[in-house]
Amino acid sequence: MSITTIDIKDKNYPKLLKEIYDPPKKIYILGDIKALDDLPFAVVGTRKMSREGKEIASKIVRGLAQNGFTIISGLALGIDGASHQAALEAKGKTIAVLGSGLNNIYPSAHKKLAEQIIASGGAIISEYEPDMPPLKHQFPERNRVISGLSLGTLVIEAPFKSGSLITAKCALEQNREVFAVPGSILNLNSEGPNYLIKMGAHPVTKTEDILEIFNIEPRNNINEKTFTVDELKIIAIIKNQPTHIDEIIKLSYKSSSEINSLLVIMEISGKIKNLGNGYYHLNN
């Protein structure tokens, strides 16, 4: 399979990534990034995960994948790898963002996992030239891409100085949702998540905690109803109170014709309610 290059001006450049402050001018891709059009969600954590951390990642990610989320992570050892694997086992889609070029899969122990991700309909991507080696400073840089591709970021097990907290910080700066799994105050791997929760991150103990923030009912309750990225942006705007269409257009950074079409489709599918006089609200 050959490497595909997408320039930031290309219509296929990921929508959410283009919105961040410093998006890559181009990205290199092995595989298919169409899954980013669904519900991209980042799951990250320590390389030195515990057995409990692995079980938590597997349980939550499986639930997300089964509800249509595409799992974004960094292919690293530990929580990242466990998250990619759990998504694959749930027959879901997952995308890995590398801190090296695509011709230098890092860590090498995850070359087979990278192949499985591509074979399952996902992708591995990088902002670095294909032959770029895995240099230390590139991993904090790529963290902004992980969060930038995603609607939200979940941190599972991370020491206070973990790179996962950099990813969470990037998510906050990008105005994305941040989630964290709480843990014992005696566990170093819980320092990061507990700190994030103290600073306002959403605490997560089950998949439904994440679905609730995005106003998504578990699929077994709604006959497989799913939401696109654009629909979720609309939902985020109107979820707290009835909102006028002019405000929706302003906050979504989309044209009036795009928003009108989206609102009609969402109203027909029962996701939102037209209150009249240009006002819309969630159809709870």
N, C-alpha and C positions, 0 to 999 in steps of 0.2 A: 504494500500500500504506500502511495506517495504522500508527501507532506503538502497540505494545502495552506496557502497564505491568504489572510484576509486583512485588507487595509481598513483603517477606521472610517474611510469614506465609502466603503463598500456597503451595499444595502443588507448584506448578510452578517455584518458585524453585530455581535450581541448587543441588544437594546439596553439592557441594564448596565453593562460595562461601559457603554458610551456615555452614560449619565454621570460617571464619577469625575472627580476633579482632575485626575491625571491618568486617563486611560492609555493603554499601550497604543502606539501609532499603528502597529500591526500585530497580529497573532498568528502563530503557526499551529496547525491542527493535524492530528492523525485520528481519523474516525469521523463521526457525525455529531455536529453540535445542535441538531434540530431539537434535541431534548431540552435545550435551554428555553424553548418556547413554552414549556409546560410550567412546572413549579420548581425552579432551581433553588436549592437550599444547602448551605454550607454546614458541614459537621467536621470539627477539628478538635485536637487534643494532644496530649503528651505522647512522645515516642515510647516512654517507659510506662505503659499502661498496666494496670493491675488486672487480674482475672475478672474482678467485679466490673472494672471499667469496660472491658471487652464485652461482657454480657449486656451492660447498659447500652453501649453503642449499637450492638446487634439488635436489641429489642426495639429501641426507638427508631433506628434507621429502617428496619423492616417495616414498621408501621407507616413511616413516611413514604417509603417506596410503594407500598400497597395502596396508598391514597394518592398516587400520581405524582409525587415529588421526585425531582431529579437531584441526586446527591452530589454535591461538589466538595472535593477535598484535595489534599496535596500529595497523595500517593506515599507519604512518609510511613515509616514503621509506626506501630502503635495504633492509636485511635483512628488516624487517617486510613490506614490499610484495612482496619476492621470495618470501617464505615463503607468503603468501596465494596468489600467482600459481602457485607450484609445486604447491600442494595442488589448485588448480582444474585444472591441466593433467593431474594424476594422477587426475582424476575423483573427488577426495575432498571432504570437507567442511572448511570453515574459518570461523572466527568472529573478527570484529574488534572490539576494545574501544577506544572513542574517549575522548579527553580533552576532548571538547566535546559539545554536544547533537546529537541526530541530525538536526536541521534545518541543522546547520552542519558538514558533512563536512569534516574536516581531515586531511591537506592536500587542497585542492580538486583537485589533480592526480590524486587517487585516487578521485574520485567515480564514475568508470566501473568501477573495480575493486570499489568497494563494491556497485554494482549487480550485478556478476557474482557476487559472494559470495552475495548474497541470492537471485539467480536459480538458483544451483547447489544451493540447499537449506540454505545457511548463514545467518548473521545478522550484523548490526552491533548492538552494544549500548553503552549508556552509563548511568552513574549520575546524569548531569546532566540538568536540564530540557531539553526539545527545542530551545529557542531559545538555550541558553547558548553564548556564543562560546568559542573555544579559548584559554583563559587559561593563562599559563605554569605556575602552581602546580598546575593540574589534571592535568598529565601525570604527575608523580611519584605523585599520588594514584591515578590509574587503574592504575598498574603493579601495585598490590596486587590489583586485580581480575583482571588478566591471569594472574598466578600463582595467585590464589585459585580460579579456574575450572579449573585444570589439575592433573594428576597430577604433572607435573614441568615444569621450565623449562630450555631449551637456549639458551645464549648463543653467538652466532657473530659474531666481530669486534666489539669494543667497547673504546674507550679506557678508561683507569682511572676517569675521572669520568663515564662514560656512564650514562644513565638505565637501560640494560639491567642494570647492576649493582644498581640499586635494585630492579628486578624480581627478580633472583636473591636479594637479601637478604630480600625479602618472602617468597619461596618457602621459604627456610630457616626463617624465623620461623613459617611456616604448616605446618612439618613436611612439606614436599614435597621431592621429589628435584631436585637441581640438576646440570646437565650443561654442559660447555663444550668448544668445539673449540680445541685448542692451536694456537699459531702461533709464528712467529719472534720471538725476543727483541728484534730490531731493528725490529719493526713496531709502531707505536703502537696499531693496532687489535687487537693480540694481548695487550696489557697486561691488559685485563679478564679474558678467558678464562684466561690463564696464571695470574693471581692466584687466580681461583676454584678452579682445579685444585690449586694449592698449598695452598689452604684446605680441600680435601677434596671438591670437585666431581668428578663422574664425567667422565673425559676421553672425548671422542667423535671417532672418525675415520670411522665408518660407521654406518648405521642400526642394524645388528645390536647395536652397543654399547648402544643404548637399549632395544631389545627384550629383551636379556639381563637388564637390571636389573629389568624388570617380568615376567621369566620367561615371555616370549612367544616362541614359535618362529615363524620366518618362515612366512608363509601357504603358500608353495609346498611346505612340508614337513609341514603339518598340516591340509591340506584345508579351508582357510578357517576354522579354529577361532578364535573371538574371545572376548574377555573383556569383561564389563560393568564399570562403575566399581565397583559393590559387590563383584564377584568379585575385582577387583584389590586392594581393601582387605583382603579375606580372605587373599589370597595374600601380601600384604605382612606380615601378622601371623604366618603360619605358615611362611614360606619358610626360616627358619633352623633350626627344630627342631620336632618334634611338639608340638602345642599343644592344651590341653584346651578343650572348647567353652565352659566358663565364662569362660576368659581371652579367647577370641575375642569373646564377647558384650561383655565389659567394655571391650576395646580398640576395638571397632567402634562403640560407642555405639548399638547397635541392639537391638531386643527379641529375646527368646529365640525367639519364633515366626519372626521374619524370618531369623535366623541358621540355625535348623533347616532352613527351606525352602531357603535358599541352599546349605547344605552338602549337602543331598540332591541338588539339581540338579547341583552341581559334581562330586559323587561319581559320579553317573550318566553325566555327560559325560566322565569320566576325568581331570578337572583336579586332583582331590585324592584322597587315600586315607584311608579310615576304618581306623585302627589298632586300634579297639576301646577300651572303657572311656572313651569320650568324647574320645579323642585323634585329631587329624587332622594330615596332613602332605601336602606336595606329591607328586603322582604323576609323578615324573621319568621 
